[in-house]
């Protein structure tokens, strides 16, 4: 862990293991406080927000698993996973990347003069961010496609992050490539700030109408809302890959039952 915080005691004893991932079982307000009060010159720290689809990838790839396991902050992004944890008697909070980003930009202590870096998203999103929040120091990196299959493209982004110090670096290039990039930056040890792996959170921040209504999110059906809006792009994620997470839960429970015998 590379976190340099005055509030390290908040994290002590709050890591919760479930479905092969060690989560920070903290409320959104606690995480937000840690991020804002963190020394901006402290070594680069990565923040990941695994959801059900991510858990399946973590189970299948040692490289991807390492990026999550060695992250400085790991927040549960899935209310379905929270429900499964509850059935096991575990209190696993849900803090989605979209909710965290929205809370950060609307926090009373948010400073529009902070150096910020957006990796991914298009120029329209970067322009809308600057206009809506009065940002004075936002840098945008227009990331190319094909990052997962091209380590050199990812390495180029790593070097760009190192060359452009930011209080917060928002990695919006999809999973698992954004987590692999954040992990590589942290491992090299030359960058500062916090790298947030947040997927489509910036799009939802500047275009809130594209996100599911809050009541839909609260009952754990945001995935269905997104599927109905973009079935051709998302059907495989939500109908093929994500349900395999239930198999991970069944396997973990079976292993624990055998261990108690």
C-alpha positions, 0 to 999 in steps of 0.5 A: 500500500502506498497511501500517505494519509493522516486518516489511515486509521479509517482504513485499518480493519475496514478491509472486507474480503468477499468473492476473492476481492478485498474491499474498503468497507467505508461509506462514500463520505469517508472515502470522499474525505480521504481523497480530498484531504490526501496530500496532493504530492503523495505518491500515486494511489489507484482507486478501483470500483469492481462490479459483477462483470469485473469480478469474473475477469479478476477470477480468470486473469492473474494480471487483472487480479493483481491490478485490483488486489494491489489498488490503494482503494477498492470500492464495491460498485455493485448493489447485487454484490452487496445483496449477496454479501448481506446474505452471508452476514457481511456489511458491504457498502456500495459506492459506484464510480459514478456516485463518487465522481459526482460527490467529488465535483459537488463537494464543498471543498472541491477546488476548480483550480486543482490540476485534473487529468482526464484520460479517455472520453471525448473532447465534448465531455472535457469541454462540458466538464470545464464549462459546468464546473469552472475548471481552470486546469483540466488536461484531456488525453484522447485515448485510442481504441484497442488499449487492452490488446496493445501494451505500448499504447497503455505504456504511452498513457502511463508516461503521459500521466507521469509527465502531467502531475494532477491532483486527480487522474480520471481513467475513463477508458473501460475495464480492465485497461484502466485498472491495468494502467493505474496499476502500472503507474503506481508500480513505477512510482514516479507519479503523484495524486490519485488515479480513479478508474471510473469508466463512464462516470464522467459521461454521466456527470455531464449528461445526467440524463443518460444515467438511470434514475436514482430509484432504479439504481437504489433497487439494483436495476441500473444494469437493466436500464443500461441494457435496455438503452444499449442492448447491442453493446451491453447484452453480452456483458449483462446477460453472459458475463455478469451472471457468472459472478453467481458461480463465484459466490456458489464456489466460495460458499461451498469452499467455506462449508467444506472448511467448517466440516 
